Amino acid sequence: RQRVEGKEQTASYEFRIIRKEGRVAETHAFSAVCMIGGKFAIIGTLIDVTERKAWEKALRESERKSSAIVRAMPDALVRLSGDGTFLEIISTKGSPSLTNPLASVGNSLDSIWPQDIAGKARGYIAKALVSGEAQSYEYELRWQDCLRTKEVRILPYAEDEVLLVIRDISERKDMERMLESMSYHDALTGLYNRAFFNQELYRASRDGLWPIGIIVADVDGLKTVN
């Protein structure tokens, strides 16, 4: 009706049909107004896009799942070029430095990290791209008068692109240090215990720190105190 009334010359739209074998198919119509033998006519094509629609649905579902995974991750996620240039900042969780205005597409890691940390990252990026394997390392960064420990994983993504996954592991590191201290110190006196002595003796023998002397001393009245 719109074409007959001159309101529309071409059209592109989708609808469903039922094919002869009973299968429902998604179709896309392309049509236009023309004159054939001096008479008004509409000519068009009808394309079966069922398979394309199925792929689009699968892609949307995949993107939805990927988005849900990213939202649930406690990590920062960045897409970088091989030279460390930001291509996309997907998530800034656990990495306050990525909220820095300088951390933007087109800038590099050098804009937000000290030279030594940025240089280390570029080295691992190159290694990941050459080997095709994920790389991981840790670094410490002082942020707002607080020393934070980060774990970085670099995953090859494309020919000259990587994904950088940054996780704050400061609490885990603090717990590890506390557990290590507890394992090497006496709970009552705070002095080094036998486990620490054995470790140091092993280190001395491994590092070749010979000759060494060992002094065994008795503390008067210690049993009474205990």
N, C-alpha and C positions, 0 to 999 in steps of 0.2 A: 504493500500500500504506500509506504514512504517513497519507493522508487517511482511508482506510477504518478504520485503527486509531486515528484521532482524534489523531494526533500533529501534524498540520499542517492548517491550514484554507485558507491561500492559498499560492500559489507564483508565482515569477517567475524564469525561467531562459532560457538561450539554447542553441541547438544548430543544426546544419546539416541541410539537406534537399536532395534532388535533385528539381527540378521536372520536370514532364512533358516539357519540351523538352530536358532533360538538363543544365540549368544548376544549379550548386551555389549555394544561397542561404543566407545567414545569417538565422536567425529568432529572435524573442523571444516566449516564451510567457507569458501572464498567465492564471492560472486560480484558481478558488475553489470551495469546497464549497457546495452549496445543496440544497434539497429541492424537487422538482417532483412534484406530484400525490402527495405523501406518501412519495415515494421518494428515496433518497439519490442525488445526481448531482453531477457536476463540470462546471462551465461555464467556458469560457475563450476566448481569442482568440490567434491566431498571426499575428504581424506580420513582414513581410519587412523586415529592417534591413540588407540587403546594402549599400545605398548609404551609409547612416550609418556602417557599419563601414569602408567604403572611405575616407570622409572622416576618420574617427578615425585610421586608419592613416596617411593623408597628413599629418594634423596632428602626430601623434607623430614622424613622420619629419622634418617641418619643424622641430619643436622640438628634435629631436636634432641636426640640422645647425646650428641657431642656437646651441645650447648649445656645440657643438664650436667654432664660430667665436668665441664669446665667450671660451672657455677659451684659444684660440690667440692672441687679441689681447693685445698688450703694454700695453693701455690700461685706465684706470679707466672704468667705465660707470655712469651714474647717471640715474634717471628723476626729473624735477622737475616741480612745478606751475609755473604761469606767474609766481607771486610768489617762486619760488626755494625752495620747501619740498620736502624730500626725500620722495618717494613710494616709491622703491625703490633700494637700492644693489646693483647687479648684480655689479660687480667693483671691487676697490680696487687693482688692479695699477698700479704706477708713481705712486701718489698716497698717500703715507703719511698725509696729513692726513685721508683718508677712513677710516682705521682708528681715528681719534679717537672715543671713546664718544659725543661730541656729534654726530657724523655719523650720525644715526639717523632713521628714518622719523618725520615730524612736526616735526623741527627744520628750520632754514633754513641757507642758505649762510653767513649771518652768524655762525653758531655755530662755524665752522671756519676761515673766511678773514677777513683784515683788512677793514675797512669799504670801503676803496677797491677792492679786488679783488672783493669780493662785489657791490658796486654796479655795477661794470663788467659782471659776469656777468649781473645782472638786466637791464641795458640791452640786452645782446645777446639775452637770452631774449625780451624784448618784441619786439625787431626780427624775430627768427625767427618768432614767432607771427603777427605782422602781415603779413610778406612771404611766409611759407610757404616760405622758402628757408633753407638751412643757413648758419650764421654761424661764423666762426673768428677767433681772436685769440690772442695770447700774453701771459703775465704771468710775473713773477719773484717767488719766494717764498723767504724764508730758512727753512731747516728744519735744525735741529740744527747751527747755526753754519755752514751750507753754503747758498750761493745756488743755487737750482734754477730752471730755466726750464721752463715748462709750455706746451703748445699745447692750446687748448680748441676743440672743435667742438660746436656746438649744432644739433641736428636737430629740426625740428617732429615731434611724435609723435602728439598728439591735439589736440582743440579747445583745451585749456588745459594741455598737457603737452609737455615736450621731453625729449630724450635728451642728456645731457652726456657727451662723450667727452674724457677728459683723458689726454694723452701727455707723458711726461717727455722733453724734447728737450735736456736740459742738455749731454750729450756732443756732440750735433750742433752746438749753439751754440758750445761750446768749440773744436770743430774748425773752424768757420767763422771764429771770431776768430783762430785760429792761422794759417789759410790767408790771411786778410786781412792779418795782420801780416807774413807771409812775402812777400806780393805787394808790400808797400809799404816793405820794409826790405832793405838790402843784407845778404846772408848773411855776408859777411866782417866788416864793421865794425858792423853793426846800425843804421847810419844810414838815414834816409829815402832812397829812390831816386827815379829819374826818374818812375816811375808815380805816386808820391805828389805830386811837384811838379806834374805835369800835372793831377791831380785837384784840388789846392788852387788852382791857377790858374783852373780851370773854376769852382770854388765861389766864388772871389772875384769873377769876372765875373758869375756868376749871382745872387749876393747883393748886387751893387752895391757892393762894398767898394773903391771907388775914391776918390781916387787911391792907388796902392800903389807901393812902390819895390822893385826887385829888385837885390840885391847879388851879384855873381859874384866869388868869392874862389878863389885858387889855394892849394893846400896844398903847401908846400915839401917836396920829397923823397918825395912820395906814390908816384911811379912806382918809385923805388928800393925803398920798403917793399913794394910789390906784387910 
